[in-house]
Amino acid sequence: MSDIRGAPTRVSVKGRVFWYDKYRIGNTMAQRYIGPDTEALRDRLARASDLKKDADARRRDMTRLVRIMRAEGYGSTDQKTGSILSGLSKAGVFRLGGTLVGTVAFRHYEGELGVVFGFDQLAQTGDIDIGSFERLSFAIGDSVEQPLVDVFSGLKFSAAPSLERGKTWRWQQHGGETLIEFLMPAQREEGIRDLPALGVSAQALRHLDFLLEDPIPAVSLYRSGILIQIPRPERFAIHKLIVAERRQGGPDGLKARKDRAQAAFLIEALATLRPDELREAYEDATARGPRWRERIAGSLAKMPEVAARLVDL
């Protein structure tokens, strides 16, 4: 809210209501996407002027809260990952609908669920995956404030080769193992599509719409905290059951075991903390078709204790 330059305005786009910051640049009007119309967002807009005045005090308070969470044992974000997330956040990736997925997102469920991960759960790959909806990217009519190619260049990343000319959806760090990938739900065939709001292309994958539905805000413990967006933990857990079964065999066998381990940890926690949300996510996924049920059942056959937990719901 402290970045608002002009007048917050409600705009209807394809049957949905969004808020934009409309302001004048010379003789023309410009607009920046703020977010979908919600009660929480309207409350923050009503307090926008106060939030601007209190920005310095709020930053100090955020630093204090991050320090407390670290002291209580919550995992900090390492410097490499933190600098990448900070660059993406400043460019507007999460404001414009980008959602952090994969193992980096999994680490942020400590704060969301009030649980502390062990060393095994904190082990992660070098990949940072960002998912977003194609239709949202087209609908909001806004784009990142700094081209992501410039953000990645500053972080010493370069575009990874793509089979489709002019469609870049992966960036590789120079001399490192970190890979940033952009993903989106596949409405029909899997392939490479454009995400205009983020100014990149993305790999379209099946089942990703389930994971990205109704994401939540989260804070990455780096410096004074980075506001990001992650999937709901119950959707993340069920989606991992599906992804693990898709990876079966070949070089992805190790990743499949990691997927099942993350699903098992979250399902165990959610069965106690949020059983209704977990049950609804499980029922939603199994109601989406025989292939969904087949893949979930395939993973659960290898995880009898987790299967029993879901049956108990």
Number of C-alpha atoms within 10 A of each C-alpha: 18 14 10 17 13 15 12 21 13 16 15 13 12 8 7 10 13 18 22 22 19 18 16 12 9 7 6 7 10 14 19 22 22 21 17 18 15 11 9 8 15 14 10 13 18 12 13 17 13 13 17 14 11 12 14 11 10 13 13 11 13 16 15 13 15 20 18 12 14 12 10 10 12 21 21 18 19 11 11 11 17 18 16 16 22 18 19 23 19 16 20 21 26 23 20 23 24 29 27 27 23 20 20 21 21 21 22 24 21 14 16 14 14 11 13 16 16 9 8 10 15 15 11 14 13 15 18 22 19 23 27 28 22 22 12 16 20 14 16 24 15 18 21 21 13 16 14 18 16 13 16 19 14 12 15 14 21 17 17 14 14 12 8 9 7 10 17 23 21 22 22 19 18 13 8 10 10 17 19 19 19 25 27 28 25 19 13 9 10 13 14 21 19 19 23 19 24 26 17 18 21 26 20 24 18 14 18 21 17 18 25 25 14 11 17 14 13 19 17 25 23 20 16 17 21 21 16 22 24 27 25 20 27 24 24 25 27 25 25 23 25 26 20 24 21 16 16 16 10 7 9 13 15 13 15 22 16 19 24 24 19 21 27 22 14 22 24 16 18 19 19 11 13 14 19 14 16 25 17 13 22 20 13 14 19 17 11 12 10 10 11 17 16 14 19 24 17 17 25 20 12 11 16 11 13 20 17 11 15 17 9 10 12
